[in-house]
Amino acid sequence: MSESSEAFRSPFPLSVRAKRFPLMMWMSWKTLLKRPEMLNMKMFDNSVWWSSLASCASANLAMNFYSASCPSAELVVRNTVRSASNMDPTVPGKLLRLLFHDCFVEGCDASVLLQGNGTERSDPANQSLGGFSVIDSAKRLLEILCPGTVSCADIVALAARDAVEITGGPLVHIPTGRRDGKVSLASNVRPNIVDTSFTMNEMIKLFSSKGLPLHDLVTLSGSHTIGAAHCSAFSDRFQEDSEGKFTLIDASLDKGYAEKLMKQCPSGSNPSTTVKNDPETSFVFDNQYYRNLLAHRGLFQSDSVLFTDSRSTKQVENFAADQVDFFESWIQSFLKLTSTHVKTGDEGEIRAFCPTANT
């Protein structure tokens, strides 16, 4: 890797940190045998991401965008994320979710960070977002080192990238050069983010509008292998009677798992109570999420439908059986996600302070 952070101690086990290989290492020989046309691309282009650069080129993003203007930019973000995760292992999941909520509304332009009445951040759907302080910390350091140079939008994308890697996922080399948006409206949030009760058709329609087909939908849903959710996010799978007793009404959910959820989220529980998305390996980015789906233990209705819908069943089964296959797909889908409707060149601005647009 171009920027080593081995001097910073990781809160995650060596078995997780040992997965930090160059991108090509995630390409399994089994995949190469099944898709021999990829062999030349992998060997001679040296990285999976070169195959996706065409989608980024038109947006004027570039690899190592800050190599001259702020050479330490990516290292500063990486070390800020690692330090925050040392203190709080829930940080990676929060940063990854923050990226999704940013990129799906107005594109990857840090519009979700802007504070104020009527902004995206003020919408009830975004009230449970976290990770803002990590972004702000990285920005403060970068403003000292390279004033007015590194965008908040790039920090959000890089922080989510690093969150995946330090929890055991693949390192994705992403292009940078995003500009910060000036528009942030609460009214744009609900029509552009996935609700946990969505049907497969609703999710396909929304993801497709962002240039992300079904394969990307299933792959990016793997982000639920880390993170947590409030009880209200899956309460629609249960029915509460007049005595406050819950009954499972979603037949797609494993009964034993449902019982555990009802104990964790009893009637009258604190609204701030959270449940881990993946009860097995909640702080490790792996393919356990897909194994959970096979066992009918997807936390959200929008998770469970990925396995029960014939259009995505096979991909879920493949990812559950082969983590390398999942990681290979994640690299490419994450690249597409972080390049969604970005602002570059004369568009947008470089904010001095992420929660506030420049005056």
ZITALIN-V213232 format. One record per helix or strand of 3 or more residues. SS is the DSSP state (helix for helix, strand for strand). FROM is the first residue (numbers start at 0). LEN is the number of residues. If there is no record, write none. Layout:
{{SS,FROM,LEN} {SS,FROM,LEN}}
//
This chain:
{{helix,13,4} {helix,22,4} {helix,28,6} {helix,36,9} {helix,47,10} {helix,72,15} {helix,90,13} {helix,110,3} {helix,119,3} {helix,123,3} {helix,131,14} {helix,151,15} {helix,185,3} {helix,189,3} {helix,199,10} {helix,213,12} {strand,227,3} {helix,230,3} {helix,234,3} {strand,237,3} {strand,245,3} {helix,254,10} {strand,273,3} {helix,287,7} {helix,300,8} {helix,312,9} {helix,322,15}}
//
